[in-house]
């Protein structure tokens, strides 16, 4: 496992006219980003990147103001470089604590510009270091790197990309499997990153979705409401109802962030009621079995 900031530096070269866009989109970091975009039915190509840098698209948020940020981004990259040894050691420790047999030696942590706060697939993790979220507190690079590295391990173990590509999202069975797969992988990503993030009190008073995930799971009444929404969604699948693509994405990635928050709350309860061995065993299960086996730990929120 190692941080690799070459994508961020190449993006700067492209944005300042010193490198062609084709070199940028061919970088392994942006290959991972394109793979992720494809899973969600989105497009990320050279034309879109060029338009984003010109301020004509929103694929890379705030890219049109990057010229004023380069010094701050450079300082962030210097901080990551200074802390890399400790942060990588911590990420490795946490991953192997939660995921039996986690292989981290060939896990790149790409630092780039644009797309998403963080993503992780089999070929590596990717973080957008242009976001103020990281510059406000560089330690968040450590936490999000751990979150996304968990996704890398999940894709390598479960072949998430092939699973998702095979699903028919126009029928309820495919939609349910899509949701359950995301719940499974996000459960472990939020839970694993939360071990140091919550211990360091790094989420307090931070209004960001990734931090609010932990605010939610710490509030029983909030989790109760989330479980109501979760059960309602599953009941709609049971009735054979099909959501529109927009509704499915909204229920999955929208403000409620059900896979993230239900998943972490579920694993918190699994650890509390059944111990870490059960948490570790759950990672190797398929998503359907995981959701079925541990559903009863959420019963305390159904009363």
C-alpha positions in Angstrom: 0.0 0.0 0.0 1.3 3.4 -0.9 0.1 6.9 -1.7 0.6 8.0 -5.3 0.2 11.7 -6.1 1.3 11.5 -9.7 -2.3 11.9 -10.9 -2.8 15.2 -9.1 0.5 16.5 -10.5 -0.4 15.3 -14.0 -3.7 17.1 -13.7 -1.9 20.3 -12.9 0.3 19.8 -15.9 -2.8 19.3 -18.1 -4.6 22.3 -16.6 -1.6 24.5 -17.3 -1.2 23.3 -20.9 1.9 21.2 -20.2 0.4 17.8 -20.8 -2.3 16.5 -23.2 -5.7 15.4 -21.8 -5.1 11.9 -23.3 -2.2 11.4 -20.9 -4.3 12.4 -18.0 -7.3 10.1 -18.7 -4.9 7.2 -19.4 -3.4 7.5 -15.9 -4.3 4.5 -13.7 -6.0 6.8 -11.2 -8.5 8.0 -13.8 -8.9 4.5 -15.2 -10.3 3.6 -11.7 -12.5 6.7 -11.8 -13.9 5.7 -15.2 -14.6 2.2 -14.0 -16.5 3.6 -11.1 -18.4 6.1 -13.3 -19.4 3.2 -15.6 -20.8 1.2 -12.7 -23.3 4.1 -12.0 -24.1 4.7 -15.7 -22.0 7.8 -15.9 -19.4 8.9 -18.4 -15.9 10.2 -17.7 -13.9 10.7 -20.8 -11.3 13.1 -22.2 -14.0 15.5 -23.6 -15.7 15.7 -20.3 -12.5 16.4 -18.4 -11.6 19.1 -20.9 -15.0 20.7 -20.5 -14.8 20.5 -16.7 -11.4 22.3 -16.6 -12.9 24.9 -18.9 -15.7 25.4 -16.4 -18.4 23.9 -18.7 -19.2 20.7 -16.8 -19.5 19.4 -13.2 -17.7 16.1 -13.5 -14.8 17.6 -11.6 -16.4 20.1 -9.1 -14.7 23.5 -8.7 -12.1 22.7 -11.3 -12.4 26.1 -12.8 -11.0 27.7 -9.6 -8.1 25.4 -9.3 -5.5 28.0 -10.3 -6.0 29.7 -6.9 -5.7 26.4 -5.0 -2.5 24.9 -6.3 -0.4 26.1 -3.3 -2.9 24.7 -0.9 -3.0 21.4 -2.7 0.8 21.3 -2.8 0.8 21.8 1.0 -1.7 19.0 1.4 0.4 16.7 -0.7 3.5 17.6 1.3 1.6 16.7 4.5 0.5 13.4 3.1 4.1 12.7 2.1 5.3 13.5 5.6 2.7 11.3 7.3 2.5 8.5 4.7 4.5 5.9 6.6 2.3 6.2 9.8 -1.0 6.5 7.9 -0.2 3.4 5.7 0.8 1.4 8.8 -2.5 2.4 10.5 -4.6 1.5 7.4 -2.9 -1.8 7.1 -3.5 -2.6 10.8 -7.2 -1.7 10.6 -7.8 -3.6 7.4 -6.2 -6.8 8.6 -8.1 -6.4 11.9 -11.5 -6.4 10.2 -10.8 -8.4 6.9 -9.3 -11.8 7.3 -6.5 -12.3 4.8 -6.6 -8.7 3.5 -3.8 -8.2 1.0 -2.6 -4.6 1.1 0.9 -4.8 -0.4 -0.2 -4.0 -4.0 -3.0 -1.5 -3.1 -2.3 2.0 -4.6 -3.9 5.0 -3.0 -4.2 7.5 -5.8 -4.4 11.2 -5.1 -6.0 13.0 -8.0 -8.0 16.0 -8.9 -11.8 15.9 -9.4 -14.6 13.3 -9.7 -15.5 12.1 -6.2 -14.3 12.6 -2.6 -13.1 9.0 -2.7 -13.7 5.8 -4.5 -12.2 2.3 -4.3 -12.3 -0.6 -6.8 -10.0 -3.6 -7.4 -7.3 -1.6 -9.2 -6.9 0.9 -6.3 -8.4 3.7 -4.2 -8.8 7.3 -5.5 -9.1 10.5 -3.5 -9.8 14.0 -4.9 -7.4 16.2 -3.0 -8.8 19.4 -4.5 -11.7 19.2 -2.1 -11.7 21.6 0.9 -12.8 18.7 3.0 -9.2 17.4 3.0 -7.4 20.8 3.1 -9.4 21.7 6.2 -8.1 18.7 8.0 -5.4 16.6 6.3 -6.0 13.7 8.7 -9.2 13.0 6.7 -7.0 11.7 3.9 -6.0 8.9 6.3 -9.6 8.1 7.2 -11.0 8.2 3.6 -8.0 6.2 2.4 -9.0 3.5 4.8 -12.6 3.7 3.8 -11.8 3.3 0.1 -9.1 0.7 0.7 -11.9 -1.4 2.3 -13.8 -1.1 -1.0 -10.7 -2.3 -2.9 -10.5 -5.4 -0.7 -14.2 -6.0 -1.2 -14.0 -5.8 -5.0 -11.1 -8.1 -5.0 -12.8 -10.6 -2.8 -16.3 -10.4 -4.3 -15.8 -9.1 -7.8 -18.2 -6.3 -7.2 -17.7 -4.8 -10.7 -18.8 -8.1 -12.4 -21.7 -8.5 -10.0 -23.0 -5.0 -10.7 -22.5 -5.3 -14.4 -24.7 -8.4 -14.5 -27.6 -6.9 -12.7 -30.8 -5.8 -14.5 -31.7 -2.5 -12.7 -35.0 -2.4 -14.5 -36.5 -5.1 -12.4 -36.9 -5.5 -8.6 -34.7 -8.5 -8.1 -31.8 -6.6 -9.7 -32.5 -3.5 -7.8 -32.6 -5.3 -4.5 -29.3 -7.1 -5.3 -27.8 -3.7 -6.2 -28.8 -2.2 -3.0 -27.8 -5.2 -0.8 -24.4 -5.3 -2.5 -23.8 -1.6 -1.8 -25.0 -2.1 1.8 -22.5 -4.9 2.3 -19.5 -3.1 0.9 -20.4 0.3 2.5 -21.1 -1.4 5.8 -17.5 -2.5 6.0 -16.0 0.7 4.6 -17.8 3.0 7.0 -17.3 0.6 9.9 -13.6 0.0 9.3 -12.7 3.7 8.7 -14.8 4.5 11.8 -12.5 2.6 14.1 -9.8 5.4 14.0 -12.1 8.2 12.8 -14.5 7.9 15.8 -11.7 7.2 18.3 -9.9 10.4 17.2 -13.2 12.3 17.5 -12.6 13.3 13.9 -16.3 13.6 13.0 -17.5 16.0 15.7 -19.3 19.1 14.5 -18.4 18.4 10.8 -21.3 18.8 8.3 -20.1 16.5 5.6 -21.9 13.3 4.5 -19.1 11.0 5.5 -18.9 12.5 9.0 -22.7 12.6 9.3 -22.7 8.9 8.8 -21.2 8.5 12.2 -23.5 11.2 13.7 -26.4 9.1 12.5 -25.3 5.7 13.8 -24.5 7.2 17.2 -28.1 8.4 17.5 -30.7 5.7 18.3 -33.6 7.7 17.2 -31.9 8.6 13.9 -31.1 4.9 13.3 -34.8 4.0 14.1 -35.9 6.3 11.3 -33.3 4.9 9.0 -34.4 1.3 9.7 -38.0 2.3 9.0 -36.9 3.6 5.6 -34.8 0.5 5.0 -37.7 -1.8 5.8 -40.0 0.2 3.6 -37.6 -0.2 0.7 -37.2 -3.9 1.2 -41.0 -4.3 1.4 -41.4 -2.5 -1.9 -38.9 -5.0 -3.5 -40.9 -7.9 -1.9 -44.0 -6.6 -3.6 -42.3 -6.7 -6.9 -42.2 -2.9 -7.3 -39.6 -1.4 -9.5 -38.1 2.0 -8.8 -37.1 4.5 -11.4 -33.4 4.8 -11.9 -33.4 8.2 -10.3 -35.4 7.0 -7.3 -33.0 4.0 -6.9 -30.0 6.3 -7.0 -31.7 8.7 -4.6 -32.6 6.0 -2.1 -29.0 4.6 -2.3 -26.8 7.7 -2.5 -29.2 10.5 -1.5 -29.4 12.4 1.8 -30.4 9.3 3.8 -27.3 7.3 2.7 -29.1 4.1 3.7 -26.4 1.6 2.7 -23.7 3.6 4.6 -25.7 4.2 7.8 -27.7 1.1 8.0 -24.6 -0.9 7.1 -22.4 0.6 9.8 -25.2 0.5 12.4 -25.7 -3.2 11.6 -22.0 -4.0 12.0 -21.8 -2.0 15.2 -24.6 -4.2 16.6 -23.0 -7.4 15.2 -19.8 -6.6 17.1 -21.7 -5.7 20.2 -23.9 -8.8 20.2 -21.7 -11.5 18.5 -18.1 -10.2 18.7 -15.4 -9.4 16.1 -15.3 -13.0 14.8 -18.8 -12.5 13.4 -17.8 -9.2 11.9 -14.9 -10.8 10.2 -17.0 -13.8 9.0 -19.5 -11.4 7.5 -17.0 -9.9 5.1 -16.6 -13.3 3.3 -20.4 -13.8 3.0 -22.2 -12.9 -0.2 -24.3 -9.7 0.2 -27.7 -11.5 0.3 -26.6 -13.9 3.0 -25.0 -11.1 5.0 -28.2 -9.0 5.0 -30.4 -12.0 5.9 -28.1 -13.5 8.6 -27.6 -10.3 10.6 -31.0 -8.5 10.0 -32.2 -9.4 13.5 -29.6 -7.2 15.1 -31.6 -4.2 13.8 -34.7 -5.4 15.7 -33.9 -3.1 18.6 -34.6 -0.2 16.3 -38.0 -1.7 15.2 -39.8 -1.3 18.5 
